[in-house]
Structures are given as structure tokens and as C-alpha cells.
Amino acid sequence: MPTMWMVRGDGGRLYDDFRDRNLAAIGWAQLALAAKPGVSRKALIQAYKELQPGIKDASAVSGASQVFRFVNEIKEGDTVVTYSPANRTYLVGRFTGACQLRPDLADYGMSLTRPVEWYPHEVDRDKLNSVSRNSLGSTLTIFNVAEVAQKELLALATGKDVSTPPKDLIDDPEALEDPLKGVQEIAFERIKDQINSLDWSEMQELVAGILRAMGYKTLVSPAGADRGKDIIASPDGFGFEPPRIVVEVKHRNVRMGSNEIRSFLGGRHKEDRGLYVSTGGFTKEALYEGERANVHLTMWTLDELARTLMAHYPATDPETKRLVPLSYFYVPA
């Protein structure tokens, strides 16, 4: 089986660019000039140190090693996956060519690219078993994907049946070097998994609980009612005292589009404040619709929902804590 590589930008910000341009890429714009095919890892490390005097040895080794992998270790025919935390989807494809230096894309964080043929089906993270999800938790820009996750991702991306995974998994040796490396990012993904496992009514109660922790009083629509709003939040609890926040909660595995945003905004008063929560994320058109709206609108994906919950978790009431039980964990800074 060909090697599968995870290649991604910070926060999945290059996900759409990868898909639309049919490529995978990394940045390191200055170091990219020295990253010619066949260059040694040692030479890249030395070049990195010369470009950034005072950089820590560990940082130079880590950065140069990832560039080395992208240039020299990835082969044509290897498979590739990238991840969008906002949409909670994986894009799977196959490398179809050699590494290229792209100065024209340097400002986008894509100085070094490889052409990719992406499979048509994006893979929902929640369709992966827990073993595969956990194995994809590394925070490196580039790393080898464990075989159990590779098989499942390829099957889902190509519309094939998924076999039952083994109950145990040997961790990536690189991850064992520092068991606390990236623990914050890994924990954040696990928290999002936990939130996303709630049903719709629980998700609605969670959003209301977060707003209460922020100092608002809430009115939650009865189950089954769809009047273009699910929650009303305000200082007095009745919506008489400003700000009056009208909240819509969509807990689905698809991104909300511009039509849904227009529909929500259409029933709002000028003095209203809108909060639209979509755990499946938003399309670019939806985000544009929200930006140009006459009513002030805040749009939360699962990322923003999780971050806001974590920021206000100490102030949440017991009912909200029962929906998503979390505990504090201290590590050296």
C-alpha cells in the first residue's frame, strides 16, 4: 500500500486552496529556495539557522525536517490527506507529480507544491472510528498517516465499504518522542468530537448555556418549533432590554449556504443582533452574505462554539457542564 501523508496549513486555512488548485503545499518561503530535490536534511537545517539567527535547534530541526520530507520523501503515487477543522472534513487524493517551487504562491503560504488528484468525496471526521480519529491528532504540518486511518480514509473517499478496525493501534514513533507535544490541539479536537456527538436539542441547550455563562438570560424555543430562531438571549431574559440576540442553531454534517443566511436575516429587526451556529460550517458565499448583512451577525462553526465554551466553562451552570463534562489539565508552558 502506498504511503499516505497528512499535509496541512495552520488551522486548515489552505484546505479550499488545495482542493480548488489541485495541489498540496507547504510554506517556509525563505527555506524553499534551498529546498531542491536531493538536498540533505543537514543542509536544510543549516540553511534554516542561517536564515533565522537565534532560532532554537529543535525548531530548526523540526521545520527543516518537514521541508525535507515534502521535497524528498513524498513520491508520485503516494496518497495525501488534508483536514479542515472548521468543516470537520478530510480531503483525500493522490500525488501526481514532483515538488515545484512556486514563488507566485509564496504570499499564500504555498511556496512548495505538489500536484494532486483529489477524490470527489470529502470524508466527515465523525464517520471515522475513534482509533482513526485519534491517530490523526498529530500537529505536524506533514506526517505519515497510520495504516488503520489510511485504509478507512481511502474507503470513505472512494465510496467503498469500511472494514472493522483493530482494537489497538501502535502509535507513530515520532509521536512517542514527546507525549505532550501538541496536547492542546489534540485535546481541542477531542472536545469538538464530544460536542458534535450531542443531538440537536442538546446542542441547542449547550448554546443557550454558553450564553448564560456570558451573562445573558435565555428563552429557548420548544422542540419542533421553527420560526427562524431557536434561542433569544438578552440581559433581562425577555428581549426588551438591548442587546437582543436572536440565535439559530443548525447541527448538521453539511455547510450552511447563503440562502440559509439570507432566510435568517430576513426576519430580523435592525436593532437585533444575530448569532448563527452551524456545526457543519459555512460556505464562502454564506460568510460573504454574513459580512455584508445590515444586521450585526456573528457566525459560529464548531471551532468557535468549542472555543467559547472553553473560555466560559467555569461560569457555566451544572446542566451545561453535564452536556460536555471537561476537566482542567496543567502542563509546563
N, C-alpha and C positions, 0 to 999 in steps of 0.2 A: 504494500500500500504506500503511495507517495506520502511524503511528509506534508503535514498541514501546519501552516504558520498563522498566528494571530498578528495582524498589523493594524495599528490604530493610532489616532491622534488623541490629544488630551480631551477627555470628556466626550469622545466620539464626534468631535466637531468636523472631521473630514469624511464622515460616513456618506453624506449625499454627494460630495465631490468624487469620492471613489466610485460610487455607482454611476453617476452621470458621465464621468470621463473614462470609464472602463479601465481603471488602474488602481494600484495600491502604492502608497508613497510614505516617505519619512522626510523630516526636515533637516536640521543640522546644516544650515545653508553654508556656513564657512567651511565646515569639515567636509562637506560634499565635494568640494573642489579637489581634495586629496583622495577621495574615495573612488579610485579607479579599479577596475577588475583586476584581481590578483594582488592587490595591496595587502600587506601583512597587518595583523591586529596590532603588533608592536608599533608599526609606523603610524597607524591611525591614532593610537594613544599618545604618541609623542607629538603628532600634529595638533591634537586637541589641546595638549598642555601649552604648546607654543601660541595657539590662537587665544587661549584664555589663561593668562598667567595667574597663578594663585589658586587655580581650581584644585579641589581635593583629588587625591589619587583615585579613590573609589569612584568618584563621579566621572573622571576621565575614562577609567576602565569600562564603566557601565555604558556610557554614551558611545564610545568608540566600538565597543563590542557589538552593540546593536546595529551600528552602521556597517560593520564588517559582515554581520550575518546577512543583512539585506543585500549587500553587494556580492558576496562570495558564496554564501551557504545556500541561499534560496536557488532552486533550479527550475528551469522551464518544465512545466508539467506538475510541479508541486501544487497543492491546494492551499487556499488562503481564506481566512475569515476575518471580518471586522465587526465591531459592535457599536450600537447606538444606545447609550444609557437612557436617553430621553424617550426613545421609542421602544426600548427593550427588545430589539430585534438584531439578529445576526445576518450578515450578508456573506454568502459563501461562493467561491469561484475557483478558477484555475489560472495559474500564471502561464502566460503565452509568449513571453519574450524576456530579453535581457534587461538588466538595470540601465537606466538612462539618466544622465544629468540634465535637469530642466531648470535653468536659471529663470525662465519665464514664469515658473510656478513657485519660485522661492518665497515670495511675499505671502503665499497661501500656506506655507509650511509643507511644501511638497517638492523639495529640491531634488530628491532622488525618487524615481518612479519605476514601476514595472507594469507592463500591460497585463490586464486581467480580463478573462471572460467570466462574468458573474452569472450564476444560475438564477433563473427567474423568480424562484420562491424565497422570500425572506423568512427567516426562522424565528418564531416567537420564543423568547427565553423561557416562558412558562411551559412550553411544550417539551423542554429538556428535562431529563430526570435529575435529581439532586446531585448525583455523582458528577454528571457532566457540568452542571452549573458551577459546582464548587471547584472543579478543575480549571475552569476558565477565569478564575479570580485573580490571576497574576496582574500586576500593574505595569509590567514592562511594555514598551512600545511594540516589541517583537518577541515572540516566544513560540516554542513548539507546542502544539495542542496535543493533549493526551489522547491515546488511541480510542478510549471509550467515548470521548466527546467528539472526536473526528468522525467516527462511524455514524453517530446519531445526527450530527450536523449535516453530513453528506446525504443521509437518507431523507431527512426532512426537507432539505433544499431541492432534492430531485424527485420528491413525491413518492418515495419508497417506504416500505414498512420498516419500523424501528424495532430492532431486537432488544430483548431484555438485557440490561447492563449487569455486569458483575457487581457483587455486593461490596467488594473492596477495590481500592484503587491505590496504586503506588504513586506517591507524589512526584512531581517533576524534581529531579535532583537540584536544579537551580533554586527552587523554592525552599529547599531544606537548608541552604546556606544561611539564611536568616529567617527564622519562623515568624518574626514580627514585621518583616518587610511588607509594606503595603496593607497592613492590617486595617487601617482606617477605611481605605477604598473597598476592601473585601467586605468589611462589616456593613458598609453602606449598601452594597448590592444585596446582602442578606436581609437587611432591614426592608429594602424595597420588595424583595421576594415575599416577605412576611405581610407587608401591606397589601400587595397585589393579590394575595390569597383570600382576602376578605370578599364577601359577596356585596351586591350593590347597596343594600340597606346599611350594612356595617360600614361601608366606605362613606356613605352619607353621614352617618353618626360620627365617624372619625373626623371628617372635615369640620363638622359642627363643633366637635370637642376641641379641635385646634383653635378655632375662632374664639371659643370661650376662654381658652388659655391665654389668648391675646388681649382679653379684656372686654370682649363683646358678649352680649346676650343673644341667644339664637331661637328662631322659630323654624322647626323642621317640617316640611310637607309630609302628609300621610303617605304611606306606601301606595304606589299605583297612581298617585296624582301626578299629572304632567302639565303644569301651567307655565312652562318656560322657566321655572325657578324651583329649586329644591330646598333652599335654606335662605332665610332672611336674618341678617346679623346687624345689630345696631347697639348703641350704648344703653338704650332704655328697654330693649327687647321687643318693642312694638313697631319699630321703624319710623317713629315720629321724630326722634332726635337724630340729626345727622352725625356721622355718615350712615346712610342706609345701604348696606351691602347685599346685593342680590347674587345668589350663588347657584350655579348649575353644576351638577356632578355627573360625569359620564365615565363609567367603569367598564370599558370595552377594550378589546385587543386590536382596535383599528384607530388610526389617527382621525381626529375631527377636522373637517374641511371648512372652507369659507362659508358655505351655505349654513352650516350649524351655527357659526359665529354670528352671521347676519340675522338668523332667526332669533337668537338670544338677545341681541342688541335691539331688535325691532320692538320689543315690548318694554324697553327701559325708559324711565324718565331722565331728563337732563341732569337732575341733581343726584341720581343714583350712582353707586359705584358697583361695578360688576366683577365677579370672580368666577372664572370658568375653569373647572378642574377636569382634565382628561388624562386618565392613567395610560391611555394608548398614545398620547402625544398629539401633535398638531401638524398639519401640512404647512408648507411655506406660505401658501395662499391664505390659510387661516391666520397665521401670525401677522401677515401684512394687513389683513382685514381688522385685526385687533389693534394694530398700531395706528391706523387712520380713523379709528372709531371716534365719534363725538362724545360718547360716554367713556369715562375712565375705566379701562378694563385691565385686570390682571389675569394672566393665563398660567395655570399650574399644570405641569406634567407630573409624572410620578416622582421625578427628581425633586422638583420644588416642594411637592407635598411632603416627601420624606425629610428634606432639609428643614422645613418649617416645623414639622413635628418634633424633630430632634432639638431645635433651638428653643422650643417652648415646652418640652416634655416635663420638666419639673413642675410646671404650673398646671398641667392637665389634671382633670378630675379622675377618680377611680374608674369610672365607666370607660373613659377613653384609654386609660392605661391597660385595661383588660382586653381591649381590642388588639393592641400592639404592645405586649409586655417587653420592656427593654431594661437593661441594667448598665450601670457605668463600669468602665474598664479603663484603668490607668496604665499607660506605658511611658517609658522615658521619651522626652521630647527630642 
